[in-house]
Amino acid sequence: MATIEEIKQELNDAKEEYRKAVEQLEKFEEGEDDGKWLNELRGKARRKALDEEDKEEKKKLEEEKKSLEESKKRWEGQVINLQNKLTEFEEKGNEQIA
């Protein structure tokens, strides 16, 4: 069983990874060669103006964005999970003291 200090350390590590995931996703979305280009390609697709090269680029960028979103979601879940474990651990400790 993990100690409270180990859980706190894991929580801090998960928060840092979550922060990085959010930062990477924001960087992607704001980047001229990434998110903005993806939005432009999606607009072209709606107008049916994509050539084969654009289709491949759009697919690649959509996969990259999906991967970044999944990473963000995974780390967010890990942070929540560890916060819940820490809360449980601290509640049990308070019950033992009382």
N, C-alpha and C positions, 0 to 999 in steps of 0.2 A: 504494500500500500504506500502511496506517495505521501510525503509529508507536506504540511502547509507551505513550507518554503519552496519545495519542488514545484508545487502547483502554481505558486506565485511566479516563479521563474518561467515556467512553461507559458503562463498567461502573458507575461511581459514579452516573451519571444513571439508568441502568436500575435500579439498586438502590433509588434514591429513588422512582422510578415504581412499582416493585414494592411498596415499603413503603406508598405511598399507596393502591395497589389493595387491599392486605390490610386497611388501615385502613378504606377505604370499605366493603368487604365485611363486616367486623366491625360497623361502625356500622349497616349495613343489617340484619344478623342480630339485633342487639340492640335495634333501634328498635321502639318501640311501634307506630308507623304503618307499619312495613315488615316485617321478618322475623317478629316476634311475631304480627302480624296475618296474614301469609301462613300461618304455622303454624295459626292459628285457622281460617282459611278452608279449609285442607286438611282439618282435622278436620271442618268442616261438610260438605265434599264427600264425605268417607267416610260421613258420616251421611245423605248426600243431602239436606242442608238448605240448599243454596245457592239464592238467588234470582238473577235476571239481573244485578243490580248487583254482587253478590258474585262472580259468575262473571267478570265483566269486570275487577273489581279483582284477583282472584286471578291472572288471565292477565297483567295488567299487572305485578304484583309478581313473578311467576315470570320474565317476560322481563327485568325489571330485575336480578333476582338472577343469572340466566344471563349477562347482559352483564357484571356485576361479576366473576363467576367466570371468564369468558373473559379479561377484562382481567388478572386476577391470574395466570392460567395463561400468557398471552402474555408478560407481564413476567418471570415466573419463567423461562420458556424463554430469553428474551433475556439474563437474568443468567447463566444456565448457559452459553449460547453464548459470551458475552464472556469468562467465566472460562476456558473452554476455549481460546479464541483467545489470551488473555493467557498461559496456561500454555505453549501451543505457541511463542509468541513468545519467552518467557523461556527455554525449553529450547533453541531454536535459538541464542539469544544465548550460552548457557552452552557449547554445542557449539563455537561459533566461538572462544570464549576458550580452551578446553581444548586 
